Amino acid sequence: MGDSDMLLIALYAFLGAAAAGLLGALALRALRHRSVTVSLAVVAAVSVTAMLAGTLAVARAMFLSAHDLTVVTTVCAMAAVVSLATALVLGRWVVARSADLTRAARSFGEGGTFAAPDGGATAELDALSRELAATSARLAESRERERALDASRRELVAWISHDLRTPLAGLRAMSEALEDGVAEDPARYHRQIGAEVDRLNTMVGDLFELSRIHSGALPLRPSRMSVYDLVDEALAGAGPLAREQGVKLVGEGDGDGVAAVPVEVDGKEMTRVLGNLLVNAIRRTPPDGTVAVAARREADAVVVSVTDGCGGIPEEDLPRVFETGWRGSAARTRPGGAGLGLAIVRGIVEAHAGRASVHNVPGGCRFEVTLPAAGP
């Protein structure tokens, strides 16, 4: 058989198979919305039909005998039966696995968690199950954060309502006493009214600051300054409160010049961060106790820590310390605080690409603020 005969056979076989393939493609397009079982059956039928069509085309061109043509047709028919049976079994298995995955995804969509169906599946269905499981885990974490945030908001509203009601009632009583002329010491009433107004103003300012942090609208004006300046200014601002409470303030570095390490921060906001930490530490430390401020260098960051003598925070409360409205247990709650100071600390620090953390130490707890060191 010459090369020309082989080319002719290949051409006839190709034309017959192409005709069958075209019909199969049209069938798949018409049945594209049907079950995968139907598609697999069509693919199997197209494969066998393409082979049979090519064989018949070659047989007719080569003038094969009727007996040979019958043999070839019988072989193709048996191949078609086996192929269709295999395609149907495979299709039903894939459909069953898909149905299990659909039921699992439906329960997941109704607010539950996704549990991958038992039994083997194709690589694609396994990959889809893994993605759904990962999405379910992320959504569960998101729902948990949302519940915690809602609880924090409700707690904040309750505390703020209480904290506003008490001074407002006092202001009203004192103003009525002054108006009726029954105040024995008007000057003292005026001082108390001024103190309560300052307290309310501070609370409103904290709420406004926190709202700007949460909305991402906190304006920062970073400048290059040393950690020493930040610590020194914070200590100076907290000094009067420490003396009033009988608490000793101690400021120290780690001895390697870390205090002079420059950082790129908004001086006003970062002073507020350290001030909030110092005020919190002083108020939680008993008289004759010590509050220590330290700074150390870690790789490309500077860590400023404030250590108090509060006796420690329960381990279960440590993750909640920086939540909005958190005040801790009743024994640690100081009347008049709105529970916003530490939330503001975290918001400002994170706005500077830093992080705030807390952990217990013997006799108290240590708050740490980690800031990136400024470049050369």
C-alpha positions as CSV (number, residue, x, y, z in Angstrom):
1,M,0.0,0.0,0.0
2,G,1.5,3.3,-1.1
3,D,1.7,6.6,0.7
4,S,-1.0,8.0,-1.5
5,D,-3.4,5.2,-0.4
6,M,-2.6,5.9,3.3
7,L,-3.3,9.5,2.8
8,L,-6.6,8.7,1.1
9,I,-7.6,6.3,3.9
10,A,-6.7,9.0,6.5
11,L,-8.8,11.6,4.6
12,Y,-11.9,9.4,4.4
13,A,-11.5,8.4,8.1
14,F,-11.2,12.1,9.0
15,L,-14.2,13.2,7.0
16,G,-16.4,10.4,8.5
17,A,-15.2,11.1,12.1
18,A,-15.6,14.9,11.5
19,A,-19.2,14.5,10.4
20,A,-19.9,12.5,13.6
21,G,-18.1,15.0,15.8
22,L,-20.1,17.9,14.3
23,L,-23.3,16.1,15.0
24,G,-22.1,15.4,18.5
25,A,-21.2,19.0,19.1
26,L,-24.7,20.1,18.0
27,A,-26.2,17.6,20.3
28,L,-24.1,18.7,23.2
29,R,-25.1,22.3,22.6
30,A,-28.8,21.4,22.5
31,L,-28.5,19.4,25.7
32,R,-26.1,21.7,27.6
33,H,-28.7,22.4,30.3
34,R,-29.3,18.7,30.9
35,S,-27.7,16.4,33.4
36,V,-24.0,15.6,33.1
37,T,-25.0,11.9,32.6
38,V,-26.6,12.9,29.3
39,S,-23.5,14.8,28.2
40,L,-21.2,11.9,29.1
41,A,-23.5,9.5,27.1
42,V,-23.4,11.9,24.1
43,V,-19.6,12.1,24.3
44,A,-19.3,8.3,24.4
45,A,-21.7,7.9,21.5
46,V,-19.8,10.5,19.5
47,S,-16.5,8.7,20.1
48,V,-17.9,5.3,18.9
49,T,-19.9,6.9,16.1
50,A,-16.8,8.8,14.9
51,M,-14.9,5.6,14.8
52,L,-17.7,3.8,13.0
53,A,-18.2,6.6,10.5
54,G,-14.6,6.7,9.6
55,T,-14.4,3.0,9.3
56,L,-17.5,2.8,7.0
57,A,-16.1,5.6,4.9
58,V,-12.8,3.8,4.4
59,A,-14.6,0.5,3.9
60,R,-16.8,1.9,1.2
61,A,-13.9,3.6,-0.5
62,M,-11.7,0.5,-0.3
63,F,-14.6,-1.8,-1.4
64,L,-14.4,-4.2,1.5
65,S,-16.4,-7.3,1.4
66,A,-19.8,-7.5,3.1
67,H,-18.4,-10.0,5.6
68,D,-15.5,-7.7,6.6
69,L,-17.9,-4.8,6.9
70,T,-20.2,-6.7,9.2
71,V,-17.3,-7.7,11.4
72,V,-16.2,-4.1,11.7
73,T,-19.7,-2.9,12.4
74,T,-20.2,-5.5,15.1
75,V,-17.0,-4.6,16.8
76,C,-18.0,-0.9,16.8
77,A,-21.4,-1.8,18.1
78,M,-20.0,-3.7,21.0
79,A,-17.6,-0.9,21.7
80,A,-20.6,1.5,21.7
81,V,-22.5,-0.6,24.2
82,V,-19.6,-0.8,26.6
83,S,-18.8,2.9,26.2
84,L,-22.4,4.0,26.8
85,A,-22.7,1.8,29.8
86,T,-19.5,3.2,31.3
87,A,-20.6,6.8,30.5
88,L,-24.0,6.2,32.2
89,V,-22.4,4.7,35.3
90,L,-19.8,7.5,35.5
91,G,-22.5,10.1,34.9
92,R,-24.8,8.7,37.6
93,W,-21.9,8.7,40.1
94,V,-20.9,12.3,39.3
95,V,-24.5,13.4,39.5
96,A,-24.9,11.7,42.9
97,R,-21.8,13.4,44.2
98,S,-23.0,16.7,42.9
99,A,-26.4,16.2,44.5
100,D,-24.6,15.5,47.9
101,L,-22.5,18.6,47.4
102,T,-25.6,20.7,46.5
103,R,-27.4,19.6,49.7
104,A,-24.4,20.4,51.8
105,A,-24.1,23.8,50.1
106,R,-27.8,24.5,50.7
107,S,-27.5,23.9,54.4
108,F,-24.4,26.1,54.4
109,G,-26.4,28.9,52.6
110,E,-29.2,28.7,55.2
111,G,-26.9,29.8,57.9
112,G,-25.2,26.6,59.0
113,T,-21.7,25.3,58.5
114,F,-20.5,23.4,55.5
115,A,-19.7,19.8,56.0
116,A,-18.2,18.0,53.0
117,P,-20.2,15.0,51.9
118,D,-18.8,11.5,52.6
119,G,-17.5,9.4,49.7
120,G,-15.1,10.0,46.9
121,A,-15.6,12.6,44.2
122,T,-13.8,14.0,41.2
123,A,-10.8,16.3,41.7
124,E,-12.9,19.3,40.7
125,L,-15.7,18.5,43.2
126,D,-13.1,17.9,45.9
127,A,-11.6,21.3,45.2
128,L,-15.0,22.9,45.3
129,S,-15.7,21.2,48.6
130,R,-12.5,22.5,50.1
131,E,-13.3,26.0,48.9
132,L,-16.8,25.8,50.4
133,A,-15.3,24.6,53.7
134,A,-12.8,27.4,53.8
135,T,-15.5,29.9,52.9
136,S,-17.7,28.4,55.7
137,A,-14.9,28.8,58.2
138,R,-14.4,32.5,57.2
139,L,-18.1,33.2,57.4
140,A,-18.3,31.6,60.8
141,E,-15.4,33.8,62.0
142,S,-17.1,36.8,60.5
143,R,-20.4,36.0,62.2
144,E,-18.6,35.6,65.5
145,R,-16.9,38.9,65.1
146,E,-20.2,40.5,64.2
147,R,-21.8,39.0,67.3
148,A,-19.0,40.3,69.4
149,L,-19.2,43.7,67.8
150,D,-22.9,43.9,68.4
151,A,-22.5,42.9,72.0
152,S,-19.7,45.5,72.4
153,R,-22.0,48.1,70.9
154,R,-24.9,47.2,73.2
155,E,-22.5,47.3,76.2
156,L,-21.1,50.7,75.1
157,V,-24.6,52.2,74.6
158,A,-25.6,50.9,78.1
159,W,-22.4,52.4,79.7
160,I,-22.7,55.7,77.9
161,S,-26.4,56.0,78.8
162,H,-25.5,55.4,82.5
163,D,-22.5,57.7,82.4
164,L,-24.5,60.5,80.8
165,R,-27.5,60.1,83.0
166,T,-25.6,60.5,86.3
167,P,-23.7,63.8,85.6
168,L,-26.7,65.3,83.8
169,A,-28.9,64.5,86.8
170,G,-26.3,66.2,89.0
171,L,-26.0,69.2,86.8
172,R,-29.7,69.6,86.8
173,A,-30.0,69.4,90.5
174,M,-27.1,71.9,91.1
175,S,-28.5,74.3,88.5
176,E,-32.0,74.2,90.1
177,A,-30.4,74.8,93.5
178,L,-28.5,77.8,92.2
179,E,-31.6,79.1,90.4
180,D,-33.7,78.8,93.5
181,G,-31.0,80.4,95.7
182,V,-30.9,77.4,98.1
183,A,-27.2,76.5,97.4
184,E,-25.2,77.0,100.6
185,D,-21.9,77.4,98.7
186,P,-22.5,78.6,95.1
187,A,-18.8,78.7,94.4
188,R,-18.5,75.0,95.1
189,Y,-21.5,74.3,92.9
190,H,-20.0,76.2,90.1
191,R,-16.7,74.2,90.4
192,Q,-18.6,71.0,90.4
193,I,-20.6,72.0,87.4
194,G,-17.4,72.9,85.6
195,A,-15.9,69.6,86.5
196,E,-19.0,67.7,85.3
197,V,-19.0,69.6,82.0
198,D,-15.3,68.8,81.5
199,R,-16.1,65.2,82.1
200,L,-18.9,65.2,79.6
201,N,-16.8,67.1,77.1
202,T,-14.1,64.5,77.4
203,M,-16.6,61.7,76.9
204,V,-18.0,63.3,73.8
205,G,-14.5,63.9,72.5
206,D,-13.6,60.3,72.9
207,L,-16.8,59.2,71.1
208,F,-16.0,61.6,68.2
209,E,-12.4,60.3,68.1
210,L,-13.5,56.7,68.0
211,S,-16.1,57.4,65.3
212,R,-13.3,58.9,63.1
213,I,-11.1,55.9,63.7
214,H,-13.8,53.4,62.8
215,S,-14.7,55.4,59.7
216,G,-11.1,55.6,58.6
217,A,-11.3,59.4,58.7
218,L,-8.7,60.0,61.4
219,P,-6.3,62.7,60.0
220,L,-2.7,61.9,60.7
221,R,0.2,64.4,60.4
222,P,3.2,62.3,60.8
223,S,6.6,63.9,61.6
224,R,10.0,62.5,62.6
225,M,10.5,62.5,66.3
226,S,12.3,60.4,68.9
227,V,10.7,58.0,71.3
228,Y,12.2,59.9,74.1
229,D,10.1,63.0,73.3
230,L,6.9,60.9,73.2
231,V,7.6,59.2,76.5
232,D,8.8,62.3,78.2
233,E,5.7,64.3,77.2
234,A,3.3,61.5,78.2
235,L,5.0,61.2,81.7
236,A,4.8,64.9,82.2
237,G,1.1,64.9,81.4
238,A,0.3,61.9,83.7
239,G,2.5,63.2,86.6
240,P,-0.3,65.2,88.4
241,L,-2.7,62.3,88.3
242,A,0.0,59.9,89.6
243,R,0.8,62.2,92.5
244,E,-2.9,62.6,93.3
245,Q,-3.3,58.8,93.3
246,G,0.0,58.2,95.2
247,V,1.5,56.2,92.4
248,K,5.1,56.3,91.4
249,L,6.0,56.9,87.7
250,V,9.2,55.3,86.4
251,G,10.5,55.9,82.8
252,E,13.4,53.9,81.4
253,G,15.0,52.6,78.2
254,D,16.9,49.5,77.5
255,G,20.3,51.1,77.6
256,D,21.1,51.0,73.9
257,G,19.9,54.4,72.9
258,V,16.4,53.3,71.9
259,A,14.9,56.4,73.3
260,A,16.6,58.4,70.6
261,V,15.4,56.1,67.8
262,P,13.3,58.2,65.4
263,V,9.7,57.2,64.5
264,E,7.3,58.7,61.9
265,V,4.2,59.4,63.9
266,D,1.6,62.0,64.6
267,G,2.9,63.4,67.8
268,K,-0.5,64.6,69.1
269,E,-2.2,61.3,68.5
270,M,0.6,59.2,69.8
271,T,0.9,61.3,72.9
272,R,-2.8,60.6,73.4
273,V,-2.1,56.8,73.1
274,L,0.6,56.9,75.8
275,G,-1.5,59.2,77.9
276,N,-4.5,56.9,77.8
277,L,-2.3,53.9,78.7
278,L,-0.7,55.8,81.6
279,V,-4.0,57.1,82.9
280,N,-5.4,53.6,82.7
281,A,-2.4,52.1,84.5
282,I,-2.4,54.8,87.3
283,R,-6.1,54.3,88.0
284,R,-5.7,50.6,88.2
285,T,-2.6,50.6,90.4
286,P,-3.1,50.9,94.2
287,P,-1.5,53.7,96.2
288,D,2.3,53.3,96.7
289,G,2.4,51.2,93.6
290,T,4.6,51.8,90.6
291,V,3.8,52.4,86.9
292,A,6.8,51.8,84.6
293,V,7.3,53.1,81.1
294,A,10.0,51.3,79.0
295,A,11.2,51.3,75.5
296,R,13.2,48.7,73.5
297,R,14.3,48.1,70.0
298,E,13.1,45.0,68.1
299,A,14.5,44.6,64.6
300,D,12.9,47.4,62.5
301,A,10.4,48.4,65.3
302,V,10.3,50.2,68.6
303,V,8.2,48.8,71.5
304,V,7.0,51.1,74.2
305,S,5.5,49.4,77.2
306,V,3.5,50.5,80.2
307,T,3.5,48.2,83.2
308,D,1.0,48.7,86.1
309,G,0.3,47.0,89.4
310,C,-3.3,46.2,88.8
311,G,-2.9,42.5,89.9
312,G,-3.5,41.2,86.4
313,I,-6.4,40.7,84.0
314,P,-8.3,37.4,83.8
315,E,-7.0,35.3,80.9
316,E,-10.5,35.1,79.4
317,D,-10.7,38.9,79.3
318,L,-7.3,39.6,77.7
319,P,-8.7,39.3,74.1
320,R,-11.4,41.8,74.9
321,V,-9.3,44.5,76.5
322,F,-9.1,46.7,73.4
323,E,-12.8,46.2,72.5
324,T,-15.0,49.3,72.4
325,G,-16.9,49.7,75.7
326,W,-14.9,47.0,77.6
327,R,-14.4,47.8,81.2
328,G,-13.5,44.5,82.7
329,S,-15.0,42.9,85.8
330,A,-17.0,45.0,88.3
331,A,-14.0,44.9,90.7
332,R,-11.9,46.7,88.1
333,T,-14.6,49.1,86.8
334,R,-14.0,52.7,87.7
335,P,-17.1,54.8,87.7
336,G,-17.2,57.4,85.0
337,G,-15.0,55.7,82.4
338,A,-16.8,55.0,79.1
339,G,-14.5,52.1,78.1
340,L,-13.2,54.0,75.1
341,G,-9.6,54.8,76.0
342,L,-8.1,51.4,75.1
343,A,-10.2,51.1,71.9
344,I,-8.9,54.5,70.9
345,V,-5.3,53.4,71.6
346,R,-5.6,50.4,69.3
347,G,-7.3,52.4,66.6
348,I,-4.6,55.1,66.6
349,V,-1.7,52.6,66.8
350,E,-3.1,50.6,63.9
351,A,-3.5,53.7,61.9
352,H,0.3,54.2,62.3
353,A,0.8,50.6,60.9
354,G,1.6,49.4,64.4
355,R,0.0,47.1,66.9
356,A,-1.2,47.2,70.5
357,S,-1.1,44.2,72.8
358,V,-1.4,43.3,76.5
359,H,-0.3,40.4,78.7
360,N,0.0,39.7,82.4
361,V,3.2,40.0,84.4
362,P,3.8,39.3,88.0
363,G,1.6,41.7,90.0
364,G,0.0,43.4,87.1
365,C,-0.2,43.7,83.3
366,R,1.9,45.2,80.6
367,F,0.5,47.1,77.6
368,E,2.8,47.3,74.6
369,V,2.7,49.6,71.6
370,T,4.8,48.5,68.6
371,L,5.7,51.1,66.0
372,P,7.8,50.8,62.9
373,A,11.1,52.7,63.3
374,A,11.7,55.5,60.9
375,G,14.1,55.0,58.0
376,P,17.6,56.6,58.0
